[in-house]
Amino acid sequence: MSVSRRAPDAFALQVMLGLCLIWGVQQVVIKIAAPDIAPVMQAAARSGIAALLVAGLICWKGGWDQVPATWRAGLLAGSLFGLEFFFIAQGLALTSAAHMSVFLYTAPIFTALGVNWLLPSERLRPLQWLGIFLAFVGIAFSFAGGMSFADMDRNMLLGDACGILAGMAWGATTVVVRGSRLSEAPVTLTLFYQLMVGFIGLLVIAAITGQISHVSLTGVAVASVLFQGLVVSFFSYLVWFWLLKRYMASNLAVFSFMTPMFGVTFGVLVLKEPLSANFIAGAVLVLLGITCVSAEQWIRRKVRALLER
């Protein structure tokens, strides 16, 4: 029997505000700790810590019995999850936390495109296609660093591209979950696959690239890994899934767009990152496009309500 989900209330808004703050600051935290521990190692360590905690939760509440039916999709989702954080780690070495925060959240665009192709029941509507167009125009605008190619910062462009690739990997992860038996599996098991496979994959990448030795157990490094592992990867993800079970996903998606704004704000205030006019204009278009794609039903209801007044 399907569970009835309600529109977000004041409590949900307060919780989403807290979650967006957590998600927005994580790119800044990774960048601050990078001199002491390589971003890839940060991603591996956070995933490993959270995977152990989620495994304990599954042992307590159950879910291991569904492994035989879901492990193949779980491996694929976990590999994409690890790839996402690999691109985030590589990108943050080249671009700003503000840029990464915006480009990472292009994920809903790629999710919508993948679901449109995979699931006929979820074809894109005209407003969503408009959103995809606006988002890609915004990306092009953000990449236009100056009047000529000589004015562009090639390292930043490469880092921004890593941010988009991370968004693509995140979007593909969601498509795999939606289009496989993971859609019916317990949330904790799906999250465990992503965290554990991501942990192993990122650790292998760190070893191959020599980043596994770039670890200094300073207070900043330990605090960064614990924050990401306990607060971001474990606590915030479980709270997010808890909200999705009780409130309308399209409405919650609108609130989640506060995350890139917090990411940009923290990057400017904490890391003193500069913002160009073209990036600001492009970011606005990207966020507007993501809103059209993810909150299409919510927008249509609001427009219909206004027209009926």
N, C-alpha and C positions, 0 to 999 in steps of 0.2 A: 504494500500500500504506500503510495507517495505521500510525503510529508508536506503539509501546507507551509509555505514560507511567507513571511510578512515583510512589509516595507520597513526599512531601517528606522529606528526611533532614536531618541536622544542618547540612550546608552550605547547603541551601535555606532553612532557618530563619534562619541568619545573614545570608544575602543579603536575605531579606525584611525582616528587622529594619532593615538599612541602608536599603532602599528606603522603608520606612514612615517612617523618620526624615526622609529627604529630602522625601517628599511631605507629611509633617506640618508641617514648618517653612516650606514655601513660602508659605503664607498670611501668616505672620508677616513674612517677608522682604518681600513685596509691601507690607504695611502700613507697615513701617519706612521704605521708600524712597518712599512716596507723596508726602511733602512736596516731594521733589526731581524726581520723574517720575511722571506720572499713571499709575494702575494699568492703564488701557487701553493706554497707550504701552508699559508694561512687557510686557504680554501680546503686543503686536504685535512688539516687538523680540525677545523670547525665541523667538517662533514663526519669525521670519525667520532668526535665527541657526541654529536647529535645522534648518530646512528646507534651508538651504544645505549643512549637514553631511550630512543624510540624502540629498540629491541626489548628493553626491559618493560616498556609499556605494552608491547604485544604479548609478552609472556604473562603479563598480569590480566589483560583483557581478552586475549585470544586473537587468532588470525593466521597462525602459522599453517593451519590446515589448508589454506588456499594457495600455498606456494606451488604445488605441482601444476596448477592450472594457470598460473600467472608469471612464472619465473622468466619465460622468454621475453614477454613484454616488459617485465621489470628490468631485465638486463639492458634492453634498448633504451628505456626511459632513464635509467641510471647513467648510461653512457652519454646521453644527450645532456643530462644534468651536469655531469663532470665537464663536458665540453663547454657548456655555458660559463662555468666558473673559470675554466682555463682562459677563455677569451677575455673575461673580465679582468683576470690577473694580468694578462699580457697587455691589455688595453690601458690599464691604469698606470703602467710604466711609461706610457707614451702620451696620454691625453689627461685632461683634468677630470676630477671626480664629478664636477658639474656636467661635463659632456657625457660621461659614462652613465650618469643617472638618467639623462633624457633618452639616449640611444638604446639603453637596455630595455626601457619600457615601450619600445616598439613591438615587443613580444605579442601583444594582443592582435596586432595587424597580421603577423605571420600565422598565429593560431587560427584566425578567421579564414585566411586563405587556404590553410591546410584542411580545416573542417569542411569548408565549402567544397573542396575536391573529394574528400573522403566520405562525408555523410550527406546524402541527398536531402535529408530532412532538415538540414541546417544551411541551406543556400543563403548566400549573401543578399541582402536587400539593397535597393538603390542608395539609401542613406549611408550604408556601410561601405559601398563602393566609393562614394564620395569621400568618406573618411580615409580610405586607403589612398586615394589620389592626393588628398591634402597632406597626409603623413609623408608620402614620398616626395612631394614638392618641398615640404619642410626639411626633409633630410638633404635634398639637393641644395636648398638655401643655406643650411648650416655648413655644408661642405665648401661653399663658395667663400673661401677665406679672404679674397681680395680681388682686385681688378685684373690681376694676371697670375699665372701659375707660380711666378717667381716670388710673389708675396705670400704664398701659402706655406704653412708649417707642415712639412711632409710627415714628420713624426706624429703630430697631432691628428692629421688625416688618417694615418694608419691606426692610431689608437681609437679614433671614432669608428673606423670600419670594424675594429674588434668589438666595439660596443654593439654595433648592428648585428654582427655575427652571433654575439651572445644572446641578443634578443631573438634571433632566428632559432637558436638552439633551445631557448626557453619555450618559444612558441611550438616547436616541434615536439618537445617533451609533453606539452599539454595535449597535442593532437594524438600522440601515442596513447596517453592515458584515456582520452575520450573514446578512441576508436578500438580499444582492446578490452580484454577481460578485467583490466585494472579499474575500469569504470565502475565495476560492481564489487571490487575488493575493498576491504577496510582501508580507510585513509592512512592509518598508521603503517600498514604494510606497503602501500604505494610510496609513502615518504621514506620508509626504510630502504627500499630498493634504490631510490635516488641517492640517498646519503651514502650507503655502503659502497655501491658501485662507483659513485663519484669519488669517494675517499680512495679506493684502490687505484682507480685510473689516474687521479691527480698525483698520487704518491709515485706511481710509475713514471709519469711525465717529469716530475721534479727530480727523480733519480737520473733519468736519461739526459736532462738538460743541465745537470749539475747544481740545481737550485736546492737540493735536499740538504746541502752543507751550509746554505745561507740561513742559518738559524742562530740567533743569540737570545738566550732566555732573559731578556730584560723585562722590567715591569711593564713597559709599553707593549712588548710582544705578547706576553702572557695575558695581559688585560684584553688585547685585541682578539686573540683566539678564544678566550673564554666568553667574551661578549658575543662574538659571532656564533660560537657553538651552542651556548646555553640560551642566549636571549633571541638571536635571529633565527638560527636553523631549527631549534627545538621549540621554544616557547611561542614565538610569533607565528610560525607556520601552523602549529596546532590551534592557536587562537583563531587564525584566519579560516581554517577548515571548520572550526566550530561555528563561526559566524555564517559560513556558506550553508550550513545545515539548517539555520534558523531564519535567515533573511534572504531576500531576493538578490541573486548574484549580479544582475544588471545594475541594480541600485548601488550595491557595494562597490562595483567597478568604478562608478563615478567618483566615490570618495578616495579610491586608491590612486587617482591621478594627482593627489597631493604629494605623493612620494617623490616624483622628479623635482617638484618645486622645493621640497625640503632639501633634496640632494644638492640642487643648485645653490640654495641659500647657505647651507653648511659649507659647501666648497668655497664660496666667496668669503664668508665670515671667518672660517677657521683656517683655511689654507691660502687665503688671499688670492684666489684664482681670478684672472681677468675674464670678462665676458664681452664678446664682440657683438655689435648690433645685428650682424647677419645671423649669429647663433641664436640670439634672443628671438628674432623674427621667425627663424626656422623652428625653434623649440615650441613656440606658440602654435604654429601650424601642425607640428607633430602631435602635440597634446590634444588639439582640436580634432584631428583625424582619429586618434585613438578613442576619444570620447564618442565620436559618431559610430565607430565600429563596435565598441564594447557596451555602450549604453543605448543602442538603437531603439529597443523597445521602450525604455524609460523616456527617451526624448519624444517618441511618437505619442505616448500617453499624455505627456505634458502639453504637446502641441494640440492634441485633440481636445484636451480639457479647456485650453484657452479659446479654441474656436467655438466650443459649445456654450461658452458664457454669454 
